[in-house]
Amino acid sequence: MKKGTRAHSHGWLVGIAGLVVGIALMVWFPKLEAVAGVLLLVALFHLVGIAIVFGSVYSFAPERFGRLMERFRRRAPDAAGFDFGWSWGAINGPWLAAVAFLTIAFGLQLEWPGLWPAWFLVALLGVNSFIGGLLLRSSKTEGLASLPLVDLLRSDEDLVLDAGCGGGRTTLELSKVLGGGSVVAFDRFDAYYIDGGGRTLLERNLRIAGLGARVQIQQGDLTTLPFADAHFDSAVSAHVIDHLKQHKKAALTEIRRVLKPGGRFLMVVWVPGWATFSLANVFCFLLTSKAGWRRITRDVGFTIRDEGTFNGMWFAVLERPEGDGA
């Protein structure tokens, strides 16, 4: 990836769709015959439209609006004090979509009650987005398991790479099973959907957990890892590789290079399915499928040792074959 570009860049697609919906709610729906004569309904559609437009603009300029939102609210850490930094826009986006869908369904039902299959389908999309919002909010707490139980480590003395560590939830999970081992928390720290990119939050979470001495923080690009060949015993990457678009194979190649022969890599990614549909609606169909991931990882030279579904996402345990000196 070129320096300065963002790997996770579908915000503009969501933003454009949101602007269209928001403007329609403010301009077209209030003109409908069943709505125009009722002041309360006109106000409802205008208010919802304004909220959707604001949220859509937020997706175009998250950093600027993130600073603005910080003036009006203080992000609340979980009960243990950990804060994994999902921004206001990212964590509330599905709920804004839910409000939009349900409002549209209400307007369609008022104007064209005979077209009940259409507005009922839109209402179901609203309920689906609301469920997606609940899933996202549950991810804010450290208590939600973020990694599946798999055969990953060579020993409790492993040196583990957390590839794309973000605010550090995966790093904290690794620390629970590592005895005398250590973790290298690696990230570009520029994700727009995590406030501040994640580094400050990561350092704070490590201090709370008392893990500062066992975790090394390093900044860089997953497609050009600054580590020697066969440097790590094992590696993990959760919800990161799937954001790299055309750079997926380059990142996987680098992770394979820095793993020792026989070392394993746990990858958790989004794939089309019920959970991702609740979070991203039709955009989930742009994600790489399970079959696509199997093909990519095998092309890179990994052997798939295990795979399954975890928290609605797909995971695979990949191994660099023994005797592989390439």
Secondary structure, DSSP 8 states (H G I E B T S, - for coil): --TT--S--THHHHHHHHHHHHHHHHHTGGGSHHHHT-HHHHHHHHHHHHHHHHHHHHHHSHHHHHHHHHTT------TTS----B-HHHHHHHHHHHHHHHHHHHHHHHH-TT-HHHHHHHHHHHHHHHHHHHHHHHTTSTTS--S---S--S-TT-EEEEET-TTSHHHHHHHHH-SS-EEEEEE---BTTBTTBTHHHHHHHHHHHT-TTTEEEEE--TTS--S-TT-EEEEEEES-GGG-GGGHHHHHHHHHHHEEEEEEEEEEE--SSHHHHHHHGGGGGGS--HHHHHHHHHHHT-EEEEEEEETTEEEEEEE--TT---
